[in-house]
């Protein structure tokens, strides 16, 4: 059997531990109630952040995010480009192109706007244990906006041509500007954004850098996006997956009732919730991320043995 190669920086992404805590446990910001698509997209944004300079603005496109999170891909198509050279000769070149449906683009843009308003509770080390700071709830994204271009020039939402106007699609406190154009019938039509720009909060950036005093970060394999796509309609499964990957020990134990509550299972139907949890754990075993588990409702305990090397690929020696 070929050996496993060691994970490199290209195989993993950093996720701030305050964010991990918020996504997998009950906190005042209720990040653990994000739907599956929003959680996946949030991780996709983190995959684009410069690990050495996490508080820098990130310029990207909706297509790039969709490519990372592996959601909404249509069958690849070919595009022919034709041009005339200076000497009058004509050249044609065929490119492969991946097309994303307008509905998927619209969905991700709406989710980005919602994420712009979400907060996370920041943890700090106090002695030997991390503590929640009730007054340290900050926005996950310090800044977010859409980028527009016309005739090769980027448009300034604060200084638009007379034919264009801006419309707020965010909240009054944290506006997100879209650019609209009025057609001949007097209807406002939103222009298609050519890109997005965002910046994570200062506090989360400090965790990504591993600054002393912060709870730092968890290394998450980029292969996780394949599993996130598999659980696209199961937000509880995604929260359980993140709970497993954030562990540092090979085995961990949890109180069953608390775990079900943290992950967002229906507490009014404990038996059904336990069956759903069992089904998800079986899928994680099948995927290779969990080696084995034991669920015991009589003692209110769940023990899980994870596979820390699940994300590595087998390569020829």
C-alpha positions in Angstrom: 0.0 0.0 0.0 1.5 3.4 -1.0 2.5 5.7 1.9 0.5 8.7 2.9 2.1 12.0 2.1 2.4 14.7 4.7 -0.2 17.5 4.6 1.1 20.8 3.2 -0.2 24.4 3.4 -2.2 23.8 0.2 -4.1 20.9 1.8 -5.4 22.8 4.8 -7.0 26.1 5.8 -7.0 27.9 9.2 -10.3 28.5 11.0 -10.3 30.8 14.0 -11.2 28.8 17.1 -13.7 31.4 18.3 -15.5 30.8 15.0 -15.3 27.0 15.4 -16.7 27.3 18.9 -19.6 29.5 17.7 -20.4 27.2 14.8 -20.6 24.0 16.9 -21.9 25.2 20.3 -24.7 27.4 21.7 -23.5 31.0 22.1 -25.3 34.3 22.3 -24.6 35.0 18.6 -26.3 31.8 17.5 -23.7 31.1 14.8 -24.6 27.4 15.3 -27.9 28.1 13.6 -26.4 29.1 10.3 -27.9 27.0 7.5 -25.7 24.5 5.7 -25.0 26.7 2.7 -24.0 29.7 4.8 -21.6 27.6 6.9 -20.0 26.1 3.8 -19.6 29.5 2.2 -18.1 31.0 5.4 -15.4 28.3 5.3 -15.0 29.1 1.6 -14.2 32.7 2.4 -11.6 31.7 5.0 -9.9 29.5 2.3 -9.2 32.8 0.4 -7.7 34.7 3.4 -3.9 35.2 3.4 -2.7 33.2 6.4 0.2 35.5 6.9 -1.8 38.7 6.5 -5.4 37.7 7.5 -6.6 41.3 8.0 -5.9 42.4 4.5 -8.8 43.0 2.1 -9.6 40.0 -0.1 -10.7 40.6 -3.7 -12.3 37.6 -5.4 -15.3 36.6 -7.5 -18.4 34.6 -6.9 -17.2 32.0 -9.3 -14.0 31.5 -7.3 -16.0 30.9 -4.1 -18.2 28.4 -5.9 -15.2 26.7 -7.3 -13.7 26.3 -3.7 -16.9 25.1 -2.0 -17.8 22.8 -4.9 -21.4 23.9 -5.0 -23.6 24.7 -8.0 -21.2 23.5 -10.7 -22.7 22.9 -14.1 -21.2 20.6 -16.8 -18.1 22.2 -18.2 -18.5 23.7 -21.6 -16.1 25.0 -24.4 -15.9 28.6 -25.5 -14.4 29.7 -28.8 -12.5 33.0 -28.9 -11.8 34.5 -32.2 -9.6 37.6 -32.9 -7.8 39.4 -35.7 -4.1 39.9 -35.5 -2.3 43.1 -36.6 -1.3 41.5 -39.9 -4.9 40.8 -40.7 -4.8 37.0 -40.0 -7.5 35.5 -37.9 -7.0 33.2 -35.0 -9.4 31.0 -33.1 -8.7 29.3 -29.7 -11.0 27.0 -27.7 -11.1 27.3 -23.9 -12.8 25.1 -21.4 -15.3 27.0 -19.2 -17.3 26.2 -16.1 -20.7 27.8 -16.0 -22.7 28.5 -12.9 -26.4 29.1 -12.9 -27.7 32.7 -12.3 -29.8 31.2 -9.5 -26.7 29.9 -7.7 -24.9 33.2 -8.1 -27.9 35.0 -6.7 -28.1 32.6 -3.8 -24.5 33.1 -2.8 -24.8 36.9 -3.0 -27.8 36.8 -0.7 -26.0 34.6 1.7 -22.9 36.9 1.7 -25.2 39.8 2.6 -26.6 37.8 5.6 -23.2 36.8 6.7 -22.1 40.5 6.8 -24.5 41.0 9.7 -23.5 37.9 11.7 -21.4 38.1 14.9 -19.1 35.7 16.7 -18.3 35.6 20.4 -14.6 36.0 20.9 -12.7 33.8 23.4 -9.6 34.7 25.2 -7.2 32.6 27.4 -7.6 33.2 31.1 -5.1 31.1 33.0 -5.1 27.6 31.5 -8.6 27.7 30.0 -10.3 29.7 27.2 -13.2 31.9 28.5 -16.1 33.5 26.7 -16.2 37.2 26.9 -19.8 38.2 26.9 -19.0 41.8 25.8 -16.6 40.7 23.0 -19.1 39.8 20.3 -17.8 41.2 17.0 -18.9 40.9 13.4 -17.4 38.0 11.5 -16.7 40.2 8.5 -15.4 43.6 9.3 -16.1 44.7 5.8 -17.9 43.3 2.7 -18.9 44.8 -0.6 -19.6 44.1 -4.3 -17.3 45.3 -7.1 -18.6 46.7 -10.3 -16.9 47.7 -13.5 -17.9 49.5 -16.6 -15.8 49.9 -19.8 -12.9 48.4 -17.9 -13.0 50.8 -15.0 -14.1 50.0 -11.5 -17.1 52.0 -10.4 -17.1 54.0 -7.2 -20.4 53.6 -5.3 -19.9 57.1 -3.8 -19.3 58.8 -7.1 -21.5 57.1 -9.7 -22.4 58.4 -13.2 -25.8 60.1 -13.5 -27.3 57.0 -15.2 -26.6 54.8 -12.2 -27.7 54.8 -8.6 -26.9 52.7 -5.5 -29.3 50.7 -3.5 -28.8 49.3 0.0 -29.3 45.5 0.2 -27.9 45.3 3.8 -29.1 46.8 7.1 -29.1 50.5 8.0 -26.3 49.9 10.4 -24.1 47.9 8.0 -25.2 48.8 4.4 -24.2 46.7 1.4 -24.5 48.7 -1.8 -25.7 47.3 -5.1 -25.6 49.4 -8.3 -28.8 49.8 -10.3 -29.6 51.3 -13.6 -33.0 52.6 -14.7 -34.3 51.2 -18.0 -36.6 52.9 -20.6 -39.7 51.8 -18.7 -38.5 53.3 -15.4 -37.6 49.9 -13.8 -34.5 49.6 -11.7 -32.2 46.8 -12.9 -29.3 45.6 -10.7 -26.0 45.5 -12.5 -24.1 42.2 -12.3 -21.2 42.5 -9.9 -17.8 41.5 -11.3 -16.4 40.6 -7.9 -16.5 41.0 -4.2 -14.2 42.3 -1.5 -14.2 41.3 2.2 -12.1 41.5 5.3 -12.4 39.4 8.4 -12.6 41.1 11.8 -9.4 42.2 13.6 -10.0 39.7 16.4 -10.4 36.7 14.1 -7.4 37.8 12.2 -5.4 37.8 15.4 -6.5 34.2 16.0 -5.5 33.2 12.4 -2.0 34.6 13.0 -1.8 32.7 16.3 -1.3 35.8 18.4 -0.5 35.1 22.1 -3.5 35.3 24.3 -5.9 34.3 21.6 -7.4 30.8 21.2 -5.7 30.7 17.8 -7.0 28.4 15.1 -7.8 24.9 13.9 -6.3 23.4 10.8 -9.0 22.0 8.6 -8.4 20.0 5.5 -9.6 21.5 2.3 -11.0 18.1 1.4 -13.7 19.0 3.8 -15.6 20.8 1.1 -16.4 17.5 -0.6 -18.1 16.3 2.6 -19.8 19.7 3.1 -21.3 19.3 -0.3 -22.5 15.8 0.6 -24.3 17.3 3.7 -25.6 20.3 1.8 -29.1 19.7 3.2 -28.1 18.7 6.7 -26.8 21.6 8.8 -26.7 19.4 11.9 -24.4 17.0 10.0 -22.0 19.8 9.1 -21.9 21.0 12.7 -21.0 17.5 13.9 -18.4 17.2 11.1 -16.8 20.5 12.4 -17.0 19.2 16.0 -15.0 16.1 14.9 -12.3 17.9 12.9 -11.7 20.5 15.6 -10.6 17.9 18.1 -6.9 17.5 18.9 -7.1 14.1 20.7 -7.8 10.9 18.8 -10.8 10.2 21.0 -13.3 12.6 22.6 -16.5 12.2 24.7 -19.5 14.4 25.0 -22.7 14.6 27.0 -25.3 13.4 24.5 -28.1 15.8 25.4 -25.9 18.8 25.4 -24.3 17.8 22.0 -27.7 17.4 20.4 -28.7 20.8 21.6 -25.5 22.5 20.5 -25.8 20.9 17.0 -29.4 22.0 16.6 -31.3 18.7 16.8 -34.9 18.7 17.8 -34.9 18.3 21.6 -38.6 17.6 21.7 -38.0 14.3 19.9 -34.9 12.8 21.5 -35.2 9.3 20.1 -35.5 10.6 16.5 -32.6 13.0 17.1 -30.5 10.1 18.3 -31.3 8.1 15.3 -30.4 11.0 13.0 -27.1 11.4 14.9 -26.4 7.7 14.4 -27.0 8.0 10.7 -24.6 10.9 10.4 -21.9 9.2 12.4 -22.3 6.1 10.1 -21.7 8.4 7.1 -18.6 9.9 8.8 -17.3 6.3 9.4 -18.0 5.5 5.7 -16.1 8.6 4.6 -13.1 7.7 6.8 -13.1 10.7 9.1 -14.4 8.7 12.1 -12.9 5.3 12.9 -15.6 4.2 15.5 -18.1 5.6 17.9 -20.3 4.5 20.8 -23.6 6.2 21.6 -25.2 5.3 25.0 -28.4 7.1 25.8 -28.7 5.4 29.2 -25.5 7.1 30.4 -26.1 10.2 28.2 -22.7 9.8 26.6 -21.2 9.7 23.1 -17.6 8.7 22.5 -16.0 9.1 19.1 -12.6 7.9 17.8 -11.6 10.1 14.9 -9.1 9.5 12.1 -6.6 12.4 12.2 -5.1 11.4 8.8 -8.4 11.2 6.9 -7.5 14.1 4.6 -4.2 12.8 3.3 -4.0 11.2 -0.1 -2.2 8.0 -0.8 0.6 8.6 -3.3 3.2 6.4 -4.9 6.5 6.2 -2.9 
